[in-house]
Amino acid sequence: MTLSIGVLPIKSEADIILHPIKYKDSITYEPLAEEAVMALIAKELTYNLVNDNIKSYFDELDDGYFYSESNFDEFDIETIKNSLEENNKLILGKDIYLHPKKENILKLANLLKLANFEVDGIDSDELDEVDELDTFDGAVVYVEDGEDDTILVSSQFKIANKINKDMIFVDNKEKKVKIDENLKGVFGIIFEKYDEYPFKRVTIK
């Protein structure tokens, strides 16, 4: 089984896709919640396999808060658990490597080796406290590498942002609106050069 997190769903071929953007049957969470999601997954899959130091770390994790605020829940965990095979692979996307808590996410991801995952992580017993989660209100887009004047949107995005024309301005840059029927939720996708965490608040006119 292959699991990806932080890979734009329209570009992932994993069996289970975790990402804030809902595409087909992918599993979603809130932007910037990758650290919390990885901690919840690692705790569920490795709690009985880790040393006492990491077990204590998991005991202090506020599961209820992180499940609630990340919009990633126990049902999503069960979907992952029920899909596990003898050998599994975790693919970490660019969102992870651009995340402000990248190093701790890689440490948490590395624990999944104990659950028969192949993963490029950081081996360490010194895990950092998981940060409280930020909120992304207003118009939010995901920035994918490229040079294209298109903005991919869902019907929900159009309604939420009161878009009723084919051309709009996103942060004063003109974009052609294109609906993708497989895209769900309230995040659009634009294509630009951008070297920060790829979700950002924008102004749409």
C-alpha positions as CSV (number, residue, x, y, z in Angstrom):
1,M,0.0,0.0,0.0
2,T,1.3,3.4,-0.9
3,L,0.2,6.5,1.2
4,S,1.1,10.0,0.2
5,I,0.8,13.2,2.3
6,G,1.6,16.7,1.0
7,V,1.4,15.7,-2.6
8,L,-1.2,17.6,-4.7
9,P,-3.9,15.0,-5.3
10,I,-4.1,15.6,-9.1
11,K,-0.4,14.5,-9.2
12,S,-0.4,11.6,-6.8
13,E,-0.8,8.0,-7.8
14,A,-0.8,6.7,-4.2
15,D,-3.5,4.2,-3.0
16,I,-4.4,6.6,-0.2
17,I,-3.9,10.4,-0.7
18,L,-3.8,12.8,2.3
19,H,-4.1,16.5,1.4
20,P,-6.1,19.6,2.2
21,I,-7.5,19.7,-1.3
22,K,-10.3,17.2,-1.9
23,Y,-9.9,15.4,-5.2
24,K,-12.0,12.3,-6.0
25,D,-11.7,10.1,-2.9
26,S,-8.7,11.7,-1.2
27,I,-8.7,12.2,2.6
28,T,-8.5,15.8,3.6
29,Y,-7.2,17.9,6.5
30,E,-6.7,21.6,7.1
31,P,-3.7,23.5,5.6
32,L,-0.7,23.5,7.9
33,A,-2.0,20.5,9.8
34,E,0.6,18.0,8.4
35,E,2.5,17.9,11.7
36,A,-0.6,17.0,13.7
37,V,-1.8,14.5,11.1
38,M,1.5,12.7,11.0
39,A,1.6,12.6,14.9
40,L,-1.9,11.1,15.0
41,I,-1.0,8.5,12.4
42,A,2.3,7.6,14.0
43,K,0.7,7.3,17.4
44,E,-2.0,4.9,16.1
45,L,0.3,2.7,14.1
46,T,3.4,2.6,16.3
47,Y,2.3,3.2,19.9
48,N,3.1,-0.4,21.0
49,L,6.3,-0.5,19.0
50,V,8.2,2.6,20.3
51,N,10.4,3.1,23.3
52,D,9.1,4.5,26.6
53,N,10.3,8.1,25.8
54,I,8.3,8.3,22.6
55,K,5.3,6.5,24.2
56,S,5.3,9.2,26.9
57,Y,5.3,11.8,24.1
58,F,2.3,10.2,22.5
59,D,0.5,10.0,25.9
60,E,0.8,13.8,26.2
61,L,-0.5,14.4,22.7
62,D,-3.9,16.1,22.8
63,D,-5.6,13.8,20.4
64,G,-9.1,15.4,20.8
65,Y,-7.8,18.9,20.0
66,F,-5.8,17.8,16.9
67,Y,-8.5,15.6,15.5
68,S,-11.0,18.4,15.9
69,E,-8.9,21.3,14.6
70,S,-7.2,19.3,11.7
71,N,-10.5,17.9,10.4
72,F,-8.7,14.6,10.2
73,D,-10.5,12.0,12.2
74,E,-10.5,8.4,13.6
75,F,-12.4,7.2,10.6
76,D,-9.6,8.4,8.3
77,I,-7.1,6.5,10.6
78,E,-9.2,3.3,10.3
79,T,-9.2,3.7,6.5
80,I,-5.4,3.7,6.6
81,K,-5.2,0.8,9.0
82,N,-7.5,-1.3,7.0
83,S,-5.4,-0.8,3.9
84,L,-2.1,-1.8,5.4
85,E,-0.2,-4.6,3.7
86,E,2.9,-6.5,4.6
87,N,5.1,-3.8,3.0
88,N,4.0,-0.1,2.7
89,K,5.4,3.1,1.4
90,L,4.9,6.7,2.6
91,I,5.5,9.4,0.0
92,L,6.2,12.9,1.4
93,G,5.3,15.7,-0.9
94,K,6.6,19.3,-1.3
95,D,4.1,20.6,1.3
96,I,6.1,18.7,3.9
97,Y,9.5,20.0,2.9
98,L,8.1,23.6,2.8
99,H,6.3,23.3,6.1
100,P,7.6,25.4,9.1
101,K,7.8,22.2,11.2
102,K,9.4,20.1,8.5
103,E,12.0,18.5,10.7
104,N,9.5,17.3,13.3
105,I,7.2,15.9,10.6
106,L,10.2,13.9,9.2
107,K,11.0,12.6,12.7
108,L,7.4,11.5,13.2
109,A,7.2,10.0,9.7
110,N,10.4,8.0,10.4
111,L,8.6,6.1,13.2
112,L,6.4,4.5,10.5
113,K,9.3,2.3,9.6
114,L,8.3,0.3,12.7
115,A,5.0,-0.4,11.0
116,N,6.6,-1.7,7.8
117,F,6.7,1.5,5.9
118,E,9.4,2.6,3.5
119,V,9.9,6.3,4.2
120,D,12.6,8.9,3.9
121,G,12.5,10.4,7.4
122,I,14.8,11.5,10.2
123,D,15.7,9.0,12.9
124,S,15.5,10.7,16.3
125,D,14.0,10.1,19.8
126,E,13.8,13.9,20.4
127,L,10.4,14.9,19.1
128,D,9.2,18.5,19.3
129,E,5.8,19.5,20.7
130,V,3.2,19.6,18.0
131,D,2.1,23.2,17.4
132,E,-1.4,24.4,17.7
133,L,-3.1,24.8,14.4
134,D,-3.7,28.0,12.5
135,T,-6.8,28.8,10.6
136,F,-7.1,29.7,6.9
137,D,-10.1,32.0,6.5
138,G,-11.2,33.8,3.4
139,A,-10.1,33.0,-0.2
140,V,-7.3,30.4,-0.2
141,V,-5.4,28.9,-3.1
142,Y,-2.8,26.2,-3.5
143,V,0.3,27.3,-5.5
144,E,1.6,24.6,-7.8
145,D,4.9,25.0,-9.6
146,G,4.4,26.2,-13.2
147,E,3.6,29.2,-15.4
148,D,-0.1,29.1,-16.4
149,D,-2.8,31.7,-16.2
150,T,-5.4,29.2,-15.2
151,I,-7.0,28.8,-11.8
152,L,-8.5,25.4,-11.2
153,V,-11.6,25.6,-9.0
154,S,-14.5,23.5,-7.8
155,S,-18.2,24.6,-7.9
156,Q,-17.9,25.2,-4.1
157,F,-15.0,27.6,-4.7
158,K,-16.9,29.6,-7.2
159,I,-19.9,29.9,-4.9
160,A,-17.8,30.7,-1.8
161,N,-15.9,33.4,-3.6
162,K,-18.9,34.8,-5.6
163,I,-17.2,34.1,-9.0
164,N,-19.6,34.6,-11.9
165,K,-17.2,35.2,-14.8
166,D,-14.6,33.4,-16.8
167,M,-11.7,35.7,-16.0
168,I,-10.8,36.9,-12.5
169,F,-7.9,38.6,-10.7
170,V,-6.0,36.7,-8.0
171,D,-3.8,39.1,-6.1
172,N,-4.0,41.4,-9.1
173,K,-2.9,38.7,-11.6
174,E,-5.4,37.8,-14.2
175,K,-6.5,34.1,-14.2
176,K,-8.8,32.1,-16.4
177,V,-11.3,30.1,-14.4
178,K,-11.5,26.4,-15.1
179,I,-13.8,24.1,-13.2
180,D,-12.6,20.5,-12.5
181,E,-15.6,18.3,-11.6
182,N,-13.3,16.0,-9.6
183,L,-12.2,18.9,-7.4
184,K,-14.2,19.5,-4.2
185,G,-14.0,22.0,-1.4
186,V,-13.1,25.7,-1.2
187,F,-9.4,25.8,-2.3
188,G,-8.4,26.8,-5.8
189,I,-5.2,25.8,-7.5
190,I,-3.0,28.3,-9.3
191,F,0.3,27.8,-11.2
192,E,3.2,30.0,-10.3
193,K,6.8,30.0,-9.0
194,Y,6.5,29.9,-5.2
195,D,9.0,28.7,-2.6
196,E,7.0,28.9,0.6
197,Y,4.3,26.6,2.1
198,P,2.0,26.4,-0.9
199,F,-1.4,27.4,0.6
200,K,-1.9,31.2,0.8
201,R,-4.7,33.7,1.4
202,V,-5.4,35.8,-1.6
203,T,-7.7,38.6,-2.8
204,I,-10.1,37.7,-5.6
205,K,-11.7,40.3,-7.8
